[in-house]
């Protein structure tokens, strides 16, 4: 069976076109350079240490991002005074939320105030890295390295992953009103009961749960460390570098 972090990485990427950090609370920095193994980014160095300069820009809008697995997830909110037989640990007198799963590895990911920090001139970055490849300088760039080009930081993040087809999570609110969402920091959500939940982060601030990166394309066969004919042309940088997609997480051939 595929490990839970690999399933999480694949599903989030397929639906949001961002890679998720693992563990979900692990911080990640723009311009970090490392390798990705089985969906987990492991930093090795940074563009700054490699003397590759870049300008960072931040999107002005702070968006809400919400993703629930298409199957296997049910979310219920209730206010104090409401009666719902699905809640077991939260009494009628209390407000809260209930997340029920019917599939192993099902995901709830909700972000509030999500800001995107990205490298402004990515073509210039590609050209700088391509020069290192052309020169065969492995201290400057290795083919299995990934450069982080965009990081999403959230004011509030909730991430829950089921550990079985019968996982449940009850969250109690500090007030009497029904929570507006699972990332509603003002609701003061706390865990009242959980069963067979694999991973949970509830309304935490400052997380960097999503990112994008670039790596040398797996299908790129230009071997600069071999003798090339005089007519050989250096490829365009865009032909060499591509998105760090999960299908390329295995070691290079």
RAFENJO-V233974 format. One record per residue. N is the residue number from 1. RES is the residue in one small letter. SS is DSSP state (A for helix, B for strand, O for the rest). NEAR is the number of other C-alpha atoms within 12 Angstrom. Layout:
BEGIN
n->{N,N}
res->{RES,RES}
ss->{SS,SS}
near->{NEAR,NEAR}
END
This chain:
BEGIN
n->{1,2,3,4,5,6,7,8,9,10,11,12,13,14,15,16,17,18,19,20,21,22,23,24,25,26,27,28,29,30,31,32,33,34,35,36,37,38,39,40,41,42,43,44,45,46,47,48,49,50,51,52,53,54,55,56,57,58,59,60,61,62,63,64,65,66,67,68,69,70,71,72,73,74,75,76,77,78,79,80,81,82,83,84,85,86,87,88,89,90,91,92,93,94,95,96,97,98,99,100,101,102,103,104,105,106,107,108,109,110,111,112,113,114,115,116,117,118,119,120,121,122,123,124,125,126,127,128,129,130,131,132,133,134,135,136,137,138,139,140,141,142,143,144,145,146,147,148,149,150,151,152,153,154,155,156,157,158,159,160,161,162,163,164,165,166,167,168,169,170,171,172,173,174,175,176,177,178,179,180,181,182,183,184,185,186,187,188,189,190,191,192,193,194,195,196,197,198,199,200,201,202,203,204,205,206,207,208,209,210,211,212,213,214,215,216,217,218,219,220,221,222,223,224,225,226,227,228,229,230,231,232,233,234,235,236,237,238,239,240,241,242,243,244,245,246,247,248,249,250,251,252,253}
res->{x,x,x,x,x,x,x,x,x,x,x,x,x,x,x,x,x,x,x,x,x,x,x,x,x,x,x,x,x,x,x,x,x,x,x,x,x,x,x,x,x,x,x,x,x,x,x,x,x,x,x,x,x,x,x,x,x,x,x,x,x,x,x,x,x,x,x,x,x,x,x,x,x,x,x,x,x,x,x,x,x,x,x,x,x,x,x,x,x,x,x,x,x,x,x,x,x,x,x,x,x,x,x,x,x,x,x,x,x,x,x,x,x,x,x,x,x,x,x,x,x,x,x,x,x,x,x,x,x,x,x,x,x,x,x,x,x,x,x,x,x,x,x,x,x,x,x,x,x,x,x,x,x,x,x,x,x,x,x,x,x,x,x,x,x,x,x,x,x,x,x,x,x,x,x,x,x,x,x,x,x,x,x,x,x,x,x,x,x,x,x,x,x,x,x,x,x,x,x,x,x,x,x,x,x,x,x,x,x,x,x,x,x,x,x,x,x,x,x,x,x,x,x,x,x,x,x,x,x,x,x,x,x,x,x,x,x,x,x,x,x,x,x,x,x,x,x,x,x,x,x,x,x}
ss->{O,O,O,A,A,A,A,A,A,A,A,A,A,A,A,A,O,O,B,B,O,O,O,O,O,O,O,O,O,O,O,B,B,B,B,B,B,O,O,B,B,B,B,B,B,B,O,O,O,O,O,O,O,O,O,B,B,B,O,O,O,O,B,B,B,B,B,B,O,O,O,O,B,B,B,B,B,B,O,O,O,O,O,O,O,O,O,O,O,O,O,O,O,O,O,B,B,B,B,B,B,O,O,O,O,O,B,B,B,B,B,B,B,B,B,B,B,B,B,O,O,A,A,A,A,A,A,A,A,A,A,A,A,A,A,O,O,O,O,O,O,O,O,O,O,B,B,B,B,B,B,B,B,O,O,B,B,B,B,B,B,B,O,O,O,O,O,B,B,B,B,B,O,O,O,O,O,O,O,O,O,O,O,O,A,A,A,O,O,B,B,B,B,B,B,O,B,B,B,B,B,B,B,B,O,O,O,O,O,B,B,B,B,B,B,B,O,O,O,O,O,O,O,O,O,O,O,O,O,O,O,O,O,O,O,O,A,A,A,A,B,B,B,O,O,A,A,A,O,O,O,O,O}
near->{8,13,16,27,31,28,29,43,40,31,30,39,26,18,20,23,21,33,41,44,37,30,28,38,27,21,25,36,35,36,37,33,35,30,33,36,25,25,34,31,38,27,24,23,26,28,31,19,16,24,17,27,21,27,20,21,19,20,19,12,14,19,19,25,32,25,30,31,32,17,17,25,30,26,28,28,34,34,29,23,17,22,19,22,13,23,31,22,25,34,26,20,22,31,35,45,46,39,43,38,35,25,24,30,37,38,46,40,39,35,38,35,29,31,29,32,29,30,32,20,17,30,21,20,34,34,23,27,38,32,24,24,31,29,19,20,18,19,19,26,34,27,39,29,41,42,46,43,40,38,35,42,38,36,27,35,37,40,44,45,46,37,30,23,22,24,31,39,43,37,43,37,36,25,23,26,25,29,31,24,35,45,36,33,25,20,28,26,36,32,27,24,24,30,25,24,32,31,31,33,32,37,34,30,24,24,35,38,42,44,45,40,42,41,39,33,27,26,16,21,16,25,20,23,14,12,12,13,10,7,7,13,13,21,20,19,28,23,22,28,33,28,31,40,33,36,23,27,30,19,16,20,12}
END
